[in-house]
């Protein structure tokens, strides 16, 4: 194989690849049932679905945080840049450039915003000058954090804590960020602001994102590609624009149809046909 062919094959290979993964909790509860997905380099991929569909479990299977919750990947494998990562420790994975921002933000409430951000740089070995440059970059993307840099994180708003959690991940110089429910509990205006920053980080800093999100409409507006999870299985996938205009997605996940928005009563009693499974 020529050097050109090798380079082309490397470029075409998925950056992150989840291959037929099965996850079981407590050796009994089957949560993921053969999940496969890919995240190309430099792209934003959305993992969509209702609460309990398996989105967070999918992210934790990639970041190797399942064992803390008595979960195990029992089948399949996960690769990042062509190398298997499903047997690595979470710390080793961070050093490889894969960082997860947990659902619920999980800032260190007793530390200041700036101390939280600096905690994200703990695994770096490029010295204080590089860390200082990254800190200034985070403040440029999140001006509100610069204003609150000396405030205890526990006394900041939900939106500011979400910004802090994302900023802390960026401080580790990630290549891939696993972002879990970034819109949870936030006002629509703050959600838009955070997604705009995610888009900027993706385009300008070349950070790839796999984001798990219940807010389907917002996620598909910013993502390049999407997967829909239901009961631990991928039931649909496609380009974000295609999913956003697909009648099944609009009807089942956005509460919309060709006749407009359905009432709660209509949705509750609607018999889901799931045309993509037939």
LODRENMAR-205305 format. One record per residue (C-alpha): residue in one letter; chain; x, y, z. Coordinates in steps of 0.25 Angstrom, whole numbers. Layout:
(atom 'A'; 'A'; (X; Y; Z)),
...
This chain:
(atom 'X'; 'A'; (0; 0; 0)),
(atom 'X'; 'A'; (6; 14; -4)),
(atom 'X'; 'A'; (7; 25; 6)),
(atom 'X'; 'A'; (-4; 32; -1)),
(atom 'X'; 'A'; (-13; 20; 1)),
(atom 'X'; 'A'; (-9; 19; 15)),
(atom 'X'; 'A'; (-12; 33; 18)),
(atom 'X'; 'A'; (-26; 32; 11)),
(atom 'X'; 'A'; (-29; 20; 19)),
(atom 'X'; 'A'; (-26; 26; 32)),
(atom 'X'; 'A'; (-34; 39; 28)),
(atom 'X'; 'A'; (-46; 30; 25)),
(atom 'X'; 'A'; (-45; 22; 37)),
(atom 'X'; 'A'; (-55; 26; 48)),
(atom 'X'; 'A'; (-48; 34; 60)),
(atom 'X'; 'A'; (-57; 27; 70)),
(atom 'X'; 'A'; (-63; 14; 67)),
(atom 'X'; 'A'; (-73; 6; 76)),
(atom 'X'; 'A'; (-75; -8; 71)),
(atom 'X'; 'A'; (-87; -16; 75)),
(atom 'X'; 'A'; (-86; -13; 90)),
(atom 'X'; 'A'; (-94; -20; 100)),
(atom 'X'; 'A'; (-94; -15; 115)),
(atom 'X'; 'A'; (-99; -22; 127)),
(atom 'X'; 'A'; (-101; -16; 141)),
(atom 'X'; 'A'; (-100; -24; 154)),
(atom 'X'; 'A'; (-98; -37; 145)),
(atom 'X'; 'A'; (-113; -37; 142)),
(atom 'X'; 'A'; (-118; -25; 136)),
(atom 'X'; 'A'; (-116; -24; 121)),
(atom 'X'; 'A'; (-116; -9; 117)),
(atom 'X'; 'A'; (-109; -8; 104)),
(atom 'X'; 'A'; (-112; -18; 93)),
(atom 'X'; 'A'; (-102; -18; 82)),
(atom 'X'; 'A'; (-100; -3; 80)),
(atom 'X'; 'A'; (-91; 2; 69)),
(atom 'X'; 'A'; (-87; 16; 65)),
(atom 'X'; 'A'; (-76; 24; 59)),
(atom 'X'; 'A'; (-71; 38; 62)),
(atom 'X'; 'A'; (-63; 44; 50)),
(atom 'X'; 'A'; (-51; 53; 53)),
(atom 'X'; 'A'; (-55; 68; 55)),
(atom 'X'; 'A'; (-70; 65; 55)),
(atom 'X'; 'A'; (-81; 67; 65)),
(atom 'X'; 'A'; (-90; 54; 66)),
(atom 'X'; 'A'; (-103; 54; 75)),
(atom 'X'; 'A'; (-108; 42; 82)),
(atom 'X'; 'A'; (-123; 44; 84)),
(atom 'X'; 'A'; (-134; 37; 92)),
(atom 'X'; 'A'; (-143; 38; 103)),
(atom 'X'; 'A'; (-139; 37; 118)),
(atom 'X'; 'A'; (-134; 23; 121)),
(atom 'X'; 'A'; (-131; 19; 106)),
(atom 'X'; 'A'; (-117; 16; 109)),
(atom 'X'; 'A'; (-110; 29; 105)),
(atom 'X'; 'A'; (-102; 32; 118)),
(atom 'X'; 'A'; (-98; 17; 119)),
(atom 'X'; 'A'; (-93; 18; 104)),
(atom 'X'; 'A'; (-84; 29; 108)),
(atom 'X'; 'A'; (-79; 23; 121)),
(atom 'X'; 'A'; (-76; 10; 113)),
(atom 'X'; 'A'; (-67; 19; 105)),
(atom 'X'; 'A'; (-60; 26; 116)),
(atom 'X'; 'A'; (-59; 13; 124)),
(atom 'X'; 'A'; (-67; 19; 136)),
(atom 'X'; 'A'; (-77; 7; 137)),
(atom 'X'; 'A'; (-69; -1; 147)),
(atom 'X'; 'A'; (-72; 10; 157)),
(atom 'X'; 'A'; (-87; 7; 156)),
(atom 'X'; 'A'; (-85; -8; 155)),
(atom 'X'; 'A'; (-86; -9; 140)),
(atom 'X'; 'A'; (-78; -16; 130)),
(atom 'X'; 'A'; (-76; -17; 115)),
(atom 'X'; 'A'; (-79; -32; 112)),
(atom 'X'; 'A'; (-78; -32; 97)),
(atom 'X'; 'A'; (-73; -23; 86)),
(atom 'X'; 'A'; (-61; -14; 86)),
(atom 'X'; 'A'; (-58; 1; 86)),
(atom 'X'; 'A'; (-47; 8; 78)),
(atom 'X'; 'A'; (-41; 22; 77)),
(atom 'X'; 'A'; (-32; 25; 66)),
(atom 'X'; 'A'; (-31; 11; 62)),
(atom 'X'; 'A'; (-27; 5; 76)),
(atom 'X'; 'A'; (-36; -2; 86)),
(atom 'X'; 'A'; (-39; 6; 98)),
(atom 'X'; 'A'; (-50; -2; 105)),
(atom 'X'; 'A'; (-39; -8; 115)),
(atom 'X'; 'A'; (-32; 4; 118)),
(atom 'X'; 'A'; (-34; 12; 132)),
(atom 'X'; 'A'; (-42; 25; 131)),
(atom 'X'; 'A'; (-29; 32; 135)),
(atom 'X'; 'A'; (-21; 26; 123)),
(atom 'X'; 'A'; (-33; 30; 114)),
(atom 'X'; 'A'; (-32; 44; 118)),
(atom 'X'; 'A'; (-17; 44; 115)),
(atom 'X'; 'A'; (-21; 39; 101)),
(atom 'X'; 'A'; (-30; 51; 99)),
(atom 'X'; 'A'; (-44; 45; 102)),
(atom 'X'; 'A'; (-51; 53; 113)),
(atom 'X'; 'A'; (-66; 52; 118)),
(atom 'X'; 'A'; (-74; 63; 124)),
(atom 'X'; 'A'; (-84; 56; 133)),
(atom 'X'; 'A'; (-99; 58; 133)),
(atom 'X'; 'A'; (-102; 68; 145)),
(atom 'X'; 'A'; (-89; 76; 143)),
(atom 'X'; 'A'; (-82; 71; 156)),
(atom 'X'; 'A'; (-73; 83; 159)),
(atom 'X'; 'A'; (-65; 83; 171)),
(atom 'X'; 'A'; (-75; 92; 179)),
(atom 'X'; 'A'; (-65; 97; 190)),
(atom 'X'; 'A'; (-54; 101; 180)),
(atom 'X'; 'A'; (-55; 114; 171)),
(atom 'X'; 'A'; (-58; 114; 157)),
(atom 'X'; 'A'; (-43; 116; 153)),
(atom 'X'; 'A'; (-39; 105; 163)),
(atom 'X'; 'A'; (-49; 95; 156)),
(atom 'X'; 'A'; (-43; 99; 142)),
(atom 'X'; 'A'; (-29; 97; 147)),
(atom 'X'; 'A'; (-33; 83; 152)),
(atom 'X'; 'A'; (-36; 79; 138)),
(atom 'X'; 'A'; (-21; 81; 134)),
(atom 'X'; 'A'; (-16; 72; 145)),
(atom 'X'; 'A'; (-12; 61; 135)),
(atom 'X'; 'A'; (-4; 71; 126)),
(atom 'X'; 'A'; (11; 71; 125)),
(atom 'X'; 'A'; (13; 83; 116)),
(atom 'X'; 'A'; (16; 93; 128)),
(atom 'X'; 'A'; (10; 105; 134)),
(atom 'X'; 'A'; (11; 114; 121)),
(atom 'X'; 'A'; (3; 104; 113)),
(atom 'X'; 'A'; (-8; 103; 124)),
(atom 'X'; 'A'; (-8; 118; 125)),
(atom 'X'; 'A'; (-11; 119; 110)),
(atom 'X'; 'A'; (-22; 109; 111)),
(atom 'X'; 'A'; (-28; 116; 123)),
(atom 'X'; 'A'; (-29; 129; 115)),
(atom 'X'; 'A'; (-35; 121; 103)),
(atom 'X'; 'A'; (-46; 116; 112)),
(atom 'X'; 'A'; (-49; 130; 118)),
(atom 'X'; 'A'; (-49; 135; 103)),
(atom 'X'; 'A'; (-60; 124; 100)),
(atom 'X'; 'A'; (-67; 126; 113)),
(atom 'X'; 'A'; (-66; 141; 117)),
(atom 'X'; 'A'; (-76; 138; 129)),
(atom 'X'; 'A'; (-66; 129; 135)),
(atom 'X'; 'A'; (-56; 140; 135)),
(atom 'X'; 'A'; (-65; 149; 142)),
(atom 'X'; 'A'; (-68; 138; 153)),
(atom 'X'; 'A'; (-54; 132; 153)),
(atom 'X'; 'A'; (-52; 135; 168)),
(atom 'X'; 'A'; (-66; 130; 172)),
(atom 'X'; 'A'; (-69; 117; 179)),
(atom 'X'; 'A'; (-75; 108; 168)),
(atom 'X'; 'A'; (-86; 103; 177)),
(atom 'X'; 'A'; (-91; 117; 178)),
(atom 'X'; 'A'; (-92; 119; 163)),
(atom 'X'; 'A'; (-104; 117; 154)),
(atom 'X'; 'A'; (-107; 104; 147)),
(atom 'X'; 'A'; (-102; 110; 133)),
(atom 'X'; 'A'; (-89; 115; 139)),
(atom 'X'; 'A'; (-87; 101; 145)),
(atom 'X'; 'A'; (-89; 95; 132)),
(atom 'X'; 'A'; (-79; 104; 125)),
(atom 'X'; 'A'; (-69; 101; 136)),
(atom 'X'; 'A'; (-71; 86; 134)),
(atom 'X'; 'A'; (-69; 88; 119)),
(atom 'X'; 'A'; (-57; 98; 121)),
(atom 'X'; 'A'; (-51; 88; 131)),
(atom 'X'; 'A'; (-51; 77; 120)),
(atom 'X'; 'A'; (-45; 87; 110)),
(atom 'X'; 'A'; (-33; 89; 120)),
(atom 'X'; 'A'; (-29; 75; 118)),
(atom 'X'; 'A'; (-26; 78; 103)),
(atom 'X'; 'A'; (-36; 67; 98)),
(atom 'X'; 'A'; (-38; 62; 84)),
(atom 'X'; 'A'; (-51; 56; 87)),
(atom 'X'; 'A'; (-62; 61; 97)),
(atom 'X'; 'A'; (-73; 52; 102)),
(atom 'X'; 'A'; (-84; 62; 106)),
(atom 'X'; 'A'; (-95; 56; 114)),
(atom 'X'; 'A'; (-109; 64; 115)),
(atom 'X'; 'A'; (-103; 78; 114)),
(atom 'X'; 'A'; (-117; 85; 113)),
(atom 'X'; 'A'; (-122; 78; 126)),
(atom 'X'; 'A'; (-129; 88; 135)),
(atom 'X'; 'A'; (-125; 100; 128)),
(atom 'X'; 'A'; (-133; 112; 122)),
(atom 'X'; 'A'; (-134; 111; 106)),
(atom 'X'; 'A'; (-125; 124; 105)),
(atom 'X'; 'A'; (-114; 118; 113)),
(atom 'X'; 'A'; (-115; 104; 105)),
(atom 'X'; 'A'; (-114; 112; 92)),
(atom 'X'; 'A'; (-102; 119; 97)),
(atom 'X'; 'A'; (-95; 106; 102)),
(atom 'X'; 'A'; (-98; 99; 88)),
(atom 'X'; 'A'; (-92; 111; 81)),
(atom 'X'; 'A'; (-79; 110; 89)),
(atom 'X'; 'A'; (-79; 95; 86)),
(atom 'X'; 'A'; (-80; 98; 71)),
(atom 'X'; 'A'; (-69; 108; 72)),
(atom 'X'; 'A'; (-60; 99; 80)),
(atom 'X'; 'A'; (-62; 88; 69)),
(atom 'X'; 'A'; (-60; 97; 57)),
(atom 'X'; 'A'; (-48; 106; 63)),
(atom 'X'; 'A'; (-41; 96; 72)),
(atom 'X'; 'A'; (-44; 84; 65)),
(atom 'X'; 'A'; (-50; 76; 77)),
(atom 'X'; 'A'; (-59; 65; 73)),
(atom 'X'; 'A'; (-72; 63; 81)),
(atom 'X'; 'A'; (-81; 52; 84)),
(atom 'X'; 'A'; (-93; 58; 91)),
(atom 'X'; 'A'; (-104; 50; 98)),
(atom 'X'; 'A'; (-117; 59; 98)),
(atom 'X'; 'A'; (-132; 58; 101)),
(atom 'X'; 'A'; (-134; 72; 94)),
(atom 'X'; 'A'; (-135; 66; 80)),
(atom 'X'; 'A'; (-138; 79; 73)),
(atom 'X'; 'A'; (-126; 87; 78)),
(atom 'X'; 'A'; (-116; 75; 77)),
(atom 'X'; 'A'; (-120; 73; 62)),
(atom 'X'; 'A'; (-118; 87; 59)),
(atom 'X'; 'A'; (-103; 87; 63)),
(atom 'X'; 'A'; (-99; 73; 60)),
(atom 'X'; 'A'; (-94; 67; 47)),
(atom 'X'; 'A'; (-100; 53; 49)),
(atom 'X'; 'A'; (-109; 46; 59)),
(atom 'X'; 'A'; (-113; 33; 65)),
(atom 'X'; 'A'; (-126; 30; 72)),
(atom 'X'; 'A'; (-126; 20; 84)),
(atom 'X'; 'A'; (-138; 13; 89)),
(atom 'X'; 'A'; (-138; 2; 100)),
(atom 'X'; 'A'; (-123; 0; 98)),
(atom 'X'; 'A'; (-123; -1; 83)),
(atom 'X'; 'A'; (-120; 8; 72)),
(atom 'X'; 'A'; (-133; 9; 64)),
(atom 'X'; 'A'; (-130; 20; 54)),
(atom 'X'; 'A'; (-118; 28; 49)),
(atom 'X'; 'A'; (-114; 38; 39)),
(atom 'X'; 'A'; (-110; 52; 35)),
(atom 'X'; 'A'; (-115; 62; 45)),
(atom 'X'; 'A'; (-123; 70; 35)),
(atom 'X'; 'A'; (-129; 57; 30)),
(atom 'X'; 'A'; (-133; 53; 44)),
(atom 'X'; 'A'; (-139; 67; 47)),
(atom 'X'; 'A'; (-148; 66; 35)),
(atom 'X'; 'A'; (-152; 52; 37)),
(atom 'X'; 'A'; (-167; 50; 40)),
(atom 'X'; 'A'; (-164; 38; 49)),
(atom 'X'; 'A'; (-154; 46; 57)),
(atom 'X'; 'A'; (-163; 58; 58)),
(atom 'X'; 'A'; (-175; 50; 62)),
(atom 'X'; 'A'; (-169; 41; 72)),
(atom 'X'; 'A'; (-158; 50; 78)),
(atom 'X'; 'A'; (-163; 64; 76)),
(atom 'X'; 'A'; (-178; 62; 77)),
(atom 'X'; 'A'; (-180; 68; 64)),
(atom 'X'; 'A'; (-187; 63; 51)),
(atom 'X'; 'A'; (-192; 68; 38)),
(atom 'X'; 'A'; (-204; 73; 45)),
(atom 'X'; 'A'; (-196; 81; 55)),
(atom 'X'; 'A'; (-193; 78; 70)),
(atom 'X'; 'A'; (-201; 67; 77)),
(atom 'X'; 'A'; (-207; 69; 90)),
(atom 'X'; 'A'; (-203; 60; 102)),
(atom 'X'; 'A'; (-215; 52; 101)),
(atom 'X'; 'A'; (-212; 49; 86)),
(atom 'X'; 'A'; (-198; 46; 89)),
(atom 'X'; 'A'; (-202; 37; 101)),
(atom 'X'; 'A'; (-211; 29; 93)),
(atom 'X'; 'A'; (-204; 29; 79)),
(atom 'X'; 'A'; (-200; 15; 75)),
(atom 'X'; 'A'; (-185; 16; 71)),
(atom 'X'; 'A'; (-183; 9; 58)),
(atom 'X'; 'A'; (-168; 10; 58)),
(atom 'X'; 'A'; (-167; 9; 42)),
(atom 'X'; 'A'; (-152; 8; 43)),
(atom 'X'; 'A'; (-153; -5; 50)),
(atom 'X'; 'A'; (-163; -12; 41)),
